Amino acid sequence: MKLLMSFCLLLLSLPIWASGFLIVMPDGSGNGRQVLFPLENRSTQVEVEIADFMASTSIKQTFYNPTNSRLEAYFLFPVPKEVVIQRFAMTVNGKMQEAELLDAKKAKQIYEQIVRQAKDPALLEYYNQELFKVRIFPIEPRSEQKIELTYHQALKKDDGGLSYKLPMNSAKFSAKPIQNISLRLKLSNKQAIKNVYSPSHEIELIRKGEKAATVGFEQKNIRPDRDFELYWRAEDKAISSSLLQYQKGKEDGYFFLNLSPGWTDPKAVMAKDVVFVFDKSGSMSGKKMEQAQKALKFCVDNLGPEDRFELIPYSTEAQSLFGQLKSNSKTNREEAKEYIDELRAIGGTNIEEALQMALDRKEKKAKRPFFVIFMTDGKPTIGEIEPQALLDKLAGYQKDQVRIFTFGIGSDINTKLLDQMTEMSKGYRDYALEDEDLELKLSNFYLKAASPVLSNIELVFDKNVKVEQLYPRKTEDLFRGESLNIMGRYKGEGPAKLQLKALVNGEEKTFDFQLDFKKKQEEHSFIPDLWALRAVGYLLDQIRFNGEQEELKQEVIRLAKKHGIITPYTSYLIVEDQPIATNPGPRPVPRPAPRVFEEELDDQVQRDAAQGLKESSGSASVRASRRFKKMNQAQNMAEMEQERAEMNNKDLAQDNASAIVNRSGRALYRQGNNWVDANYLLLDKAPKNLRRVAFNSKEYFKLLQEDGLQEILALGNNITFEWKEEWIEIYE
């Protein structure tokens, strides 16, 4: 009790990266005032080593006390759920400190006391977790404080998979963005490591053979706003599957399916035929041609040992180097690079003849992948110039499994034509605008297609569970080091068989997977939002390609509002701020006024989005193509946040007042000091089943016992949301 009473006197100040919290003592004046001391996190380094089932986490941080006062504080660190701590050590400014581990029951008492005293529910995010506590004194004025934290834990294997979670949601407290953040996580296992995936962050994955991998990310001036999560499997199968699900209430379920061959030996990479088709028209003269020549030589140098290739430059007419596919011999590579050096930019743009010449190189009986790397900086001006006619000619080659990878240079290009060429052939697209490094982008672009492992992929689900609305809609080839990530909806429950059919080194092979679809799966709440982001990206592309259709537009708007996605049709759900009623009774439903991006809007980003949706060329069209492709291939919540920031022309690091958050499988919108569930904003009238609960009341703390509610209640003191077929309004 004494410990709890002492914590009642503490004031929540600033959590550190990895969600350690500094609880600063009162100012000592004796008047009972609680003073906020916003310490600055200067730098954070996280190192994690995971061998089989054991994980070791080390955190180094540097804090700065910007005040003129010496401070005394407690350092609190929430322990992830279901973690068995093997060892815990902590140093402060080089001196070992004793730390106390509090079980979940004692930790809840501390969390509640802080919420009651500070009237700030932010810590409730970690309400069900155990807690480390250590006293830190002194924190000298205008000086740095260094903290090193190391702990070991045993990971739990769930349905053949492993997961690691690092608490790090601290944006709500931060006085300033963290200057430097780095995380490196090393995986090793006795079995092959596969299906490595983070739903929370955009990570770099470096493979080091079958049984080792390194995961990392590094950022500057960032406000962390979500816990870091990582999933993977360890098993010796040719291809592994990992199924994550989300289903609640009466709604159809959502799923995320990852199929991964893991690390692939370079010898297993499929030999391919590659035709480089590149624009040498007059508009390519100068720096663009110089950079393109360097990038082309890089591509030639990175062909596989068994690959065959051809070069087809085009301007007013198309030409070819060899007149046929040639082996990747040293003699042929040197001849190709000399040929590239001699290219000169002149003439018009004959896309039709260049593509026809490239497609004629395809050998009818060859089972190896056939890739066309198509580069252009202009629209067709000679031969067939109508985009649809060009697409119709390409359609006849789809039965031959031709892959076209398009790379647009500059903004005077027909992005719709290039994107549709890519989509119909299950290829890949990218662009380099005038101010971007063409050589770097083109080199990286080619590496995407350099190492195919599986081609002509077909997925077949049995009918025991109905699987639908899959994204991406067309399954692309799988390349070395990649995983195939599918998101979709499902109806029903129980075991279901999945067959993956593909070409492997020219041979047709079939891989069988046994999946288990379940109901009442609410742990992975990120899945519905990422599924919706992919769906919206796909629908927006269809509108770009085929023109605006009312049913497509309305579906985009519906999904965007429900899941908090910013699109050319919807911005934030904006309503006039309405004060909470002081007397019991249902609160009136705020009337949303979704903004439509029209040309008269002042915001350049918004005008750009509307323009890019309608136009076939120009910089706005290029940016729209990039944006919608990224949405349709979204892998994690960080990409969703980045999309919101880009569409609202904001810096994620500096924007500490996001108007939309995703919690427990729903989007909530900030309306003044209130947070409102998106579904509530879309109601026609106030619901009858609305229960009003006062913040900090006994009923409020009883709600905290509900699993899944903590991250919603942590948002603030005034929230309206739906829970278990009931509407709840938290009011202060």
N, C-alpha and C positions, 0 to 999 in steps of 0.2 A: 504493500500500500504506500509505503514511504517513497518507493521508486516512482509509482504512478503519480503521486502528489507532486513530486519534483518535476515530472514531465508536464504537469498541468501548467507550470510556470514558464515553460519553454516556448519559444517563438519559432515557427517554421521560417527558415531563411531561404537557402538556395540548395537544390539538389545538384549533385555532381553527375557527370557523365557516368553511365552504368547505374544511375539512380541511387547513389549514396546520397544521404541528406545531411546537411549541417543544421542542427537545431541550436540556435544561438541563445545564450542566457539573457534575461532582461538587463536593462541598462544599469541597475544597481542604485537607482535614485531613491528607491523606497516608495515611490508613488504608484507602483504596480503597472506602470505603462509597459507595453510591449513594443519594442523598437525593431524595425526591420533592418538587418544589416546585409545588403546584397553583395555577397562575395563574388569575385570574378573567377571563372575557371580559365586559366591561361592556356593550359594544354592537358591533353589526356591521351594516354597510350594503353591499349588493351592487348594482351598477348594470351592466347588460349591454346593449349595443347590437349588433344583428345586422342587417346590410344585405346582402341576397342571401346570399352564401356566407361573408362575413367577420364575425367576432364579436370584440367588444372587451369585456373583463371588468375591472371596477374594484371593489376590495374595500377598505373602510375599517373598521378595528377598533381598539378601545380595550381594553387589558389592564391588570390591576392585580396588582402583586406584594404579596401579603399577609404576606410574611415580613419579618424584620428584617435580611436579608442582601442584598448586591448580587449579582446573578446575571449569568452569561454564558451565552448560549444560541445555538443555530443554529435558524433558521427553515426548515422544510422544507415544500414544497408539491407534492403529487403532481399530475402533469400528466395530464389525461384521455387515454385511448387514441386513437390515430390523429389527434392534434392536431398541426398544423404551426404552431409559434410564429413569429409575424412580429416581434413586439417585446415586450420585457419590461422593466418599470421598477418600482423599489420604493423607497419612502422610509420611514425610521424616525424619528419625531419631527421631521419636516420635512427631513431630510437624505437625499440620494440615496445608496443603497447598491449596491455591486457584487454581482451575483448570478450564480451558476454553474448552467448547465443540464446535468444529468447524463443520459446516455442510459439506456434501460431496463436494459442490462446492468450498468452501474455502480450504478444505483439499486437493483437486486436485491441487490447485494453489501452495500449499506448497510442495507437492510431486514433481511437475514439476520443481519448483525452485531448489530443492535439486538435482534432476537428472541433470539439466542443469549445476549447479555449480560444483558438485562433479563428473560429468560424470559417475555416477554409477546408473544403472536402478533398483537396488535391491528393492527399496521401491515401485516399481510399482505393486508388488504383491497385494497391498492394495489400489490401485488407486481409486476404486469406493466406498471406505468406509469413514465414518466420522472419526473424530480425536479428542482425548483428548490431551491437551498440558498443561504442568506445568513447571515452572522454578525451577531448582535445583542448589543451591549455598550455601556454597562452597562444593566441593568434595576435601577433604584434601589429600595431597600426602601420599602415602604408608598407606592408611587407608581404612576402610570399610564404605560403605554407605548403610543404610537399607531403603527399600521402601515398603510401604504397600498400596495396591490399592484395593478398594471395589466398585463394581457397581452392580446395579439391572437392570433387563431388562424383558420385556414381550415377551414371545416366541410366534411364529406364528404357528397355526395348519394348516397343509397342507395335504389334502386328508385323514384326520383322523389320521395323524401321527404328531409327534413333533420332533424337532431337536435342537441341541445345538452345537455351534461352538466357539472354542477358538483360536484366531490367535496365532500361535506359530512357524512360519517358520523363524528361525533365524540362520540356519547353515551357510548361505552365509556370515555372518558378524563376526562370532565368532572367537576370537583370540585363545581361548582355549575351550575345552569341559566344559559344566556345571558340577560341581562336584557332586551335589545331586539334584535330581528332584523328586517331589512326587505330585500326583494329586488324589484327592478323590472327587467324585461327588455323592451326595445323592439324590435319586429320591423318591418322594412320590406323590400319586394321589388318588383322590376319587374313581377312577375306577381301575381295575386291570391293572398292568403295564406288557406289553408284547413286544416281538420283539426287545429287547434291542440289539443294534448292533453298532459297531464302524468300519467304513471302513478305518480309518486312522491308528489306533493303536491297539496293542495287549493288551486287557484289562482283568482285573479280575472282574468278575461279582458275587456279593454276594446277594442272594435273601433273603428278610426278610418278607416273606408272600406275598400275592397277590398284595398288593398296595404299596410296598416299595422295594427298591433295592439300592445297593451301587456299584459304578463303580470306579475302581482305577488302577493306575500303578505307579511304582517307578523304577527309573534307576539312575545309577551313571556314571559320565564321558561320557555324551552323547551330541551330537550336534543335536538339534531338527531341522527337515527339512520339516515338514508339519504341517498344522493346525490340531488341534484336532476336530474330528466330532463325534457326537453321535446321533443315531436315535432310536425312540421307539414309541409305540402306547399305548394308555390308553383306554381300552374298556372291557366290561364284556361279552366276548364271550368265549366259550370253547376253541377254537383255533383261533388265530388272524393271518391275513395275512398282509404282507407289501411288496409292489412292487416298486422297484427303477429301472429306465430305462435310457438307453443312446442310442440315435440314431441321426445321422447327415447325410446330403447329401443323396446319393443313396444307402448307405450301409444298410444291414440288421441291425436291432437293437439288443442291448444286454440288458439283464435284470438280476436283482438280486431279488429273491423271498425268503422271510423269513416267515416260518410258525412256530408259537410258541404257546404252551399251557400255556406259562408263568410259574408262580410258581405253582407247583403241590403239593397238600397236601400229606404227606407220606402215608395216607390211600388209596390214589388213585393209588399208585405204584402197578404194576401188580405182582402177585405172579408168581414165576418162578421155573423151575427145573434146577439145576446146577450140572454138573459133573466136578469135578476137576481131570484132567489127568496130572500127573507130573512125570518127569524123575528122576529116582533114580539110574541111571547107574553109573559105577565107576568114570566117569569123573566129577560127581557132588560132589565128596567127599571134605571134609574140609569146608572152609568158605562158599562156594556156597550152600552146603546143609544146613548149619546152618541158613543162611539168608532166604533160600527158606522155611524152616520149620516155621520161625517166620512169614513170609508173608502169608503162607497158614493158619496159625492159625488166623491171622488178617481177612482173607477172611471168614473163618467159623464164626467168631464172628460178622461179618457184613452182614450175611444173613438176608433176610426179615422174619418177623414172620410167614408168610404163605408159605415160600419157602420149597422145598424139595431138598436134595442133596445127593451126593455119592462121594467117593474118590477112584481113581484108580491110584495107583503108578505102574510104569513099569520099567523094565530093560530087562533082558533076556526074561522074560515073564511078562504079566500083571496080577495084582492082584486087588482085590476090598475089601473095608472095609465092606460094608453091603450086597452086592450082589443084591441090589435094591435101589431105591430112598427112602430116609427116611425123615420124617418131621424134621423141625428145632426146636426140643425140647432141653431143657437144657441137658438132659441125652445123647442125640445123639451128641450134640456139644462137651461135655466133652469126650465122647468116641473117637470122631474124633481127638481131639487135643492130646489125649494120643497116639493114633495110629501114628499121625504125628511125635511126639517126638521119637518114636521107630524106625523110618525109618533109614536105613543104605544104603550108596551108594555102589553098587557093580553090576557087570554084564554088558551086552550089551544094545542095544537100539532097542526094538521091538515096533516100532510105529504102525504098522498094527494091532497087537493084542490089543493094548491099545485103539486105536480109535474104533475098532469094538466093544469092550466091552462097551465103553462109549455110542455108538450109539444104542446098544441093550437096553439101559435103557429108551429109548424114548418110551412112551406109544402112540400107534397109534391114539387113540381117544382124547387124551389130547389136549386142545386148549391153554393151558398156554405156554409161551415161554420156549424153551429148549436150554440151553446154555452149550457148552463144553468149559471149560477154559483149554487150552492145553499148557503145559510148557515143553520145552526141551532145552538141551544144546548140542545136537549132531545130526548127520544124522542117518537115519535108517541103522542098521547093521545086524538085525535078521528079518526073515520073509520076507515080500515084501519090497524090498529096492529101486525099481524103482519109482521115483516120479510120473510119469504119471499114472502108475497102481494104486497107492494109491489114486490119485485124481479121477480116474474113479470109484473106489469103493465108494468114498464120494458122487459122483454126484447123485447116486440113492436116497440119503436121502434128497435132496433139496426140493422135493415135501412135505416133512414133516416139512419144515421150521426150520431146525436145524441151530443154529448159533454157529460158531466156532471162539473163540477168541484165537489167538496164541501169545505166549510170548517166544521169543528166548533168550537164556542165553549164553553169550560169542559169539565167531565168528565161531566156528567149527560146523555150522548148515547150512541147506539148506534153505536159505531165500526165494528162488523162490517157493519151496514147501509150506512153511508156509504162504507166502503171497497169493498164489493161493487158499489155503484152506480157508483163510480169505475172499478173494474176492468172491469166488463162493458161500459162505454161508452168505454174507452180514454181516460179523463179524468185528473184530477190531484187529489190530496187533501192537506189540511193541517189543522192544529189550532192553537188558541190556548188554553192553560190559564189558570186564573184569575189567576195572577201574571204573565202575559205581556201585552205591549202589543198589544191587539187591533187598533187602528188601523194600526199599522206592519205587522203580520203580514198583515192582510187586503189592504192596499195592495200589498205585495210579491207576495201570492198572485195578485192579479188581473193584475199585470204578466206573470206566467207565461203567461197565456192571451191577452194583448192583441194579439199580432202573429203569427198563423199564416202559414207560408210554404208548407208541404206538408201536405195532409190525406189521409185514407183511404189511408195508405201500405201497400203490400204488397210483400214481398220474395220473389223466386222464384230459387232456386239450381238450376243444371242438375245432372244426375245423374252427371257425371264424377267428382266428389268428393262423398262422402256427408256432408252437414252436418246436425247434430242438436243437441238440447238447447240451444236458443237462449234467451238472457236479455237483455232482458225477453221474456216469452212473447208479449205482444201489443205491436205496434208503435204507439206513440203518434204524434200529429201532431207536426210539427216547427215550431218557432217561431223568430222572427228572432234571429240570433246564436247559435243552438244547433247542435249536431251530433247525429246519430243514432249511438249507440254500442251495438254488438251484440257479445255474447260467446257463444261456442259451442264445440262439439267437432267434429272432422272425422276421417274415415277415408279413406285413400288419398292420392294426391298428383297434382300436375299442374295444368294450367290449368282454370279453371271460370268459367262466365259467370254473372253476377248481374244480374237485372232488378229495378229499383225502379219500381213503378207508383204513381202518386199523382195527386191533384187539385191543379192549380196555377191559381189564379184561376178556378175553376169548370171548367177543362178537364182531361181525362184525358191524362196524359203518361207516357211510359216512358223510363227512363234505363238504359243498358247499361254494365256494368263488367266488365272482364276481370281476374279474380283468379288468383293462382298459389299453390297450396298445396304446401308443401314438407315433407320429412321432415328429421329431425336439426336442428331449430331450437331451440337452448337459450339463446339470448341473452336473450329477454324472459321471464324466469322469474316475473315478477309475474302473468302471465296466468292460470295454473291457480288461484292463490289467490283472485284477484278473481272468476273464474268461479264458484268454489265458494261464495264469499260471496253472490253473486247467487242461486245455486241454493238455498242454505239460506234466504235471505230469502223467496224465492218459496214454498218448501215450508212454512215456518212460517206464512205467510199462508193457505195452503190448509188447514192444521190449524186455524187460528183460524176460518175460514169454515165448514168442513165437519166439524169434530170430529176427534179423534185417531184415526188409522188406523196400525196397527202398521208397515206397510211404509213409510209416510211418515216415521214417527218413526225407524225404523232407518236410513233413508237420510240423515236429518238428522244422526244420531249418527255415521255412517260418514264423511260429508264433514267434519263438524266436527272429528273426531279427526285425520283425515288432513291437514287444512289449517290446524289451529290456530285454529278459530273457536269463540267462546264463545256458547252458546245456552241456552235454558231447559232443555235436556236434558243438556248437557255443560258442565262447567267445565274447569279445567286437568286434564290427565292426571296424577293424583297417585299417586306410588309412594314407598315407603319408600326413603330414600337407601341405596345399596349401594356399599361401597368397591370401588375397582378392584382386581382380583386382582394380586398381586405376581409370581405365576408365570404363564408363558405358558399359554394355553388359553382357550377361549371363556368369555366373561362370562355369567353367568346372566341370562336375560331378566327385567327388572323387570316385576312384574305391575301393570298400571295399575288404578286404582280411580276411574273417572270419577264425579264427584259428580253426583247428580241433584237439581235444584232442587225441594225439597219445602217445604211450608208451615212445617215446624218449624225450618228453617234460620234462623240468627240474622241473616244479612246481609239488610238491607232491599232492596237492589238485586236480589238473587237471588229473594226472595219476590215482589217486584214483577214480575219477568220471568215467573215461573210463573203468577202471577195474571193478568197481561195476556194470556197465551196462551189462558186458559180463559174469561175474562169478556168480555161485550159492551159494558160501560160502565164508567165510573170512570177515575181518572187513570192507573192501571196499564194499562188497555186503550188509552188514548190514547198512552202512551209506547211500548207494544208496536207499535201501528200505525205510529208514526213510525220506530221502530227497524227493523222488517222492511221497510218501504218503502225506507229508506236503504240497507239491505243489498242489496236487489234492484236498486238503481240505482247501486251502488258504482262509482266511477270510478278510484280510486287507492288506494295502500297506506296513505296517511294515514288514510283512512276505516276501514280494517280495524283499525289501531292504536287509533283513537278508539273503535271498537265494543268492543274488548277492555277498554279503560280504563273505559268506562261500565258494562259488565257486571260489572266487578270493583270498581267504586266507587273508582277511583284517579285521581289527577291525573297526566296524561301527563308534565307538566313535572318533577314531583318523583319519578316512579317510574323509578329508574335500574336496576332489577333485574327487567326483564320476564321472565316465565316462559315466553314463547313468542316465537320469531322465525321469519321465513320467509327461507330462503336457497336459492338455486339450485333453485327449484320445489318446495320441501318445507318442512314445518314441523318445527322442532326444539324440544324441551321441556327446560327446565332442571330437573335433578334434583340438588339439592344443588350440588356443584361440577362436575357433569357436564352435558353437552348430549347429548340422545338424539333420534335421528330418530323421528318419529311412527310410521313403518311398523315400526320395531324394537319399539316398545312394544306393537304389536298382534300380534306373532308369538306362536304357541302354544308354541314352544320355541326354544332358541338355534340360530341358523343354523350349518350346517357350514362354509360358505364365509366365515368371519370371519377377517380378518387383523388382528393387533395390531401397532401401530406406535408406537414410543416417541417422545414429543415431543422435538424438537431433535436427533433422530438423522439419519444420512445418508438413511435411507429416508424420513423425514419431509420433508426438504427436496427429495427427489426427487418426492414427491407434489405439491409446490408447482408443478411444471412443468405439471400438468394444468389446462387452462383450465376455469374454473368452480369449482374447489376452493378458491380463495383465500378467498372470502367465508365458506365453511364453516370452514376452518381458523383464520380470524381470531377465531372465537368464544371459544376458550380452549384449555386444555391437555389436557382430557379430553372427547372427543367420540366418539360412535358414530353412524355414518351409512352409507347405502347409496350405492355408486358403481360404475357400469358392471357391474351384476349381481354385485357383491361387497360384503360388509359389511366396514367398516374401523372399528377401534377405536383412537383416539389416547389414549395414557395417559402420565401423568407419573411 
